Amino acid sequence: MAVATAADVQPRREDHGALIVLHLSGTYREMGRQHVELLRPLARQAYELQLADWKRLVSGIGPAARLADLFLPPLWAWLWRRFEPSRAYDFMVGMGDALRVSGPNAVRGFYGFLGSGTTTFVATGSATADGRAIIGKNSDWSDAGGLRRPIVTHYHPSNGDLSHIAAGWPLLPGSGTTGVNEAGFAIGANFFNADQIVGLPLPRWPYFRALQKATTVEEGIRILTDSPNRGLASFASMADAHGAIAMVEYTPGQCAVFRPDDEWFAQANHARTDEMAPHDRGRSPDSYERRAAMEAAVQRHLGEITPQIAANILRDRSTSPYLNAPGVVANTGVLNSAVVHPASRTLWHSTSQQPQAPFGEMLPFTAGDSAAAPLPADPRLGAPQMEHEAHLVAELRRAARLFSEARVEEAGRIWDGLADGGEPLLQPHRLSWARARVRWTLGRWDEAEALLATLDTDDTPFDVRAHALLALGWTADHAGRREEAIESYRRALASLDTHPEYNHQFTIAPARAWASAGLKSPRIGPPPETPDLLRVP
């Protein structure tokens, strides 16, 4: 197999629709610099966005996080990068060279990407048409209004590491969301919202290292499990050219290996091993429903899965008629949509962008010398229905942005217009929640309560109903109706208790805490900010 070396490759960029393709070569610091130079001005915009996100995250955690932020990024950028095996910090410092920012700030700009959803399947043996392994992955994360373009990067390191291909977005080094190397080893990451997400004080990046060094799944597992610190919490699904598959669930300090009973599995963003479940702080209705949706989509094609069938699975929307519903494989938040066939060292990636990422033509990229054909775009792409869907997502995004900018009445007019028009593609209960937030923010309490009361029904989504009951308790307290408020708080907790498996730290856990606080005192603030109830990418 003839594979291009670093000396053979000139750094360059190609554009295919919304997809950017980068070819990088040299040391990891040189490749970090090339990454930014080829993406300008997109890299600068992404850096400023992610640096701001990181600063908000640090500020929200408290003094200990601010102290850690003062000392750790300099340690990683100036000293630890010389010892960390994957050279991830070398890549980040190289990005900083081209951005003309300090190494520590380049590191902060990288860490600003934390938090996303992903829906994956891995199949092999009797589950696939050729008996070889296939990975299908939709990575869900906001593209920030088009700022985070999908990227496929060819890495040709000069230090003896394996050449590899990875899918991701600006300022994401290493193996990105999913990748394959010249030995036919493939790995993909699903974000794990664990009790420890970031490794301190000397984090390693074995996820990156696996793609640089592993030739088999067993080698990839050893690289991850033997690492004394794993950098970031993740679910790492793996497959190799020999057909082996597995997944490692890990935090920086703990890990467990998952091996499926059958020759395939699906994964979203919650732990499935007994060892890692106690560390999970991200169990949400969305994650459970996405995994179930992916499992159902795969089961319909067991024994016949090819790269084309895999692409069709990633385009599945059969579980809900609503664009803004959770639990959909091809949801509007997909940023990277990719299929990997390790035996041919090929990664296909869509050329379309959010909110239609899974539906575009999928171009093949190889880390070997095989030649694969593109996978055609979904026939629905470009049709009036899908164009209308894109318009609706743009309107939801515009309203959410206006609300965050305190232009509440303008946001309300958009949500009211969508609701009054009876748009069948939008989940009506989620629109009612947004409209109620507008009313209580503007002090229109009676209108807010009227909208919230309509959400106390069995057909209201679990998360929306629980938060509506919380808000009803708060509005009743605001009006001096304490007994009514207490009843609403109790019913909110009872509603949350119907699904004890859910504990998501940004939606479910705050709701439980808020309801408990409301039972103790009427003097609490408004319900927790939960913009994700609207399902806006």
Salt bridges, closest charged atoms under 4 A:
GLU14 OE2 - ARG12 NE 3.48
GLU14 OE1 - HIS16 NE2 3.19
GLU14 OE2 - HIS23 NE2 3.11
ASP15 OD1 - ARG13 NE 2.83
ASP15 OD2 - ARG149 NH2 3.18
GLU37 OE2 - ARG33 NE 3.58
ASP53 OD1 - ARG56 NH2 2.36
ASP53 OD2 - ARG148 NH2 3.80
ASP69 OD1 - ARG108 NE 2.90
ASP90 OD1 - ARG81 NH1 2.70
ASP97 OD2 - ARG29 NE 2.76
ASP130 OD2 - HIS341 NE2 2.98
ASP140 OD2 - ARG290 NH1 3.84
ASP143 OD1 - ARG397 NH2 2.78
ASP161 OD2 - ARG209 NH1 3.13
ASP161 OD1 - LYS213 NZ 3.29
ASP195 OD2 - HIS279 ND1 2.91
GLU218 OE2 - ARG259 NH1 3.04
ASP286 OD2 - ARG290 NE 3.00
ASP286 OD1 - ARG535 NH2 3.31
GLU295 OE2 - ARG291 NE 3.21
GLU304 OE2 - HIS301 ND1 2.93
ASP316 OD1 - ARG300 NH2 2.78
ASP378 OD1 - ARG380 NE 2.88
GLU389 OE1 - ARG317 NH1 2.66
GLU395 OE1 - ARG398 NH2 3.12
GLU405 OE1 - ARG407 NH1 3.36
GLU410 OE2 - ARG407 NE 2.83
ASP416 OD1 - ARG435 NE 2.67
ASP416 OD1 - ARG439 NH1 2.96
GLU423 OE1 - HIS388 NE2 2.94
GLU447 OE1 - ARG439 NE 3.30
GLU447 OE1 - ARG444 NH2 2.87
GLU449 OE2 - ARG481 NH2 2.41
ASP456 OD1 - ARG465 NH2 3.01
ASP456 OD2 - ARG491 NH1 2.60
ASP458 OD1 - ARG465 NH1 2.94
ASP459 OD1 - HIS429 NE2 3.66
ASP463 OD1 - ARG430 NH2 3.48
ASP477 OD2 - ARG482 NH1 2.87
GLU484 OE1 - ARG481 NE 2.83
ASP497 OD1 - ARG512 NH1 2.81
GLU501 OE2 - HIS499 ND1 2.85
GLU529 OE1 - ARG437 NH2 3.18
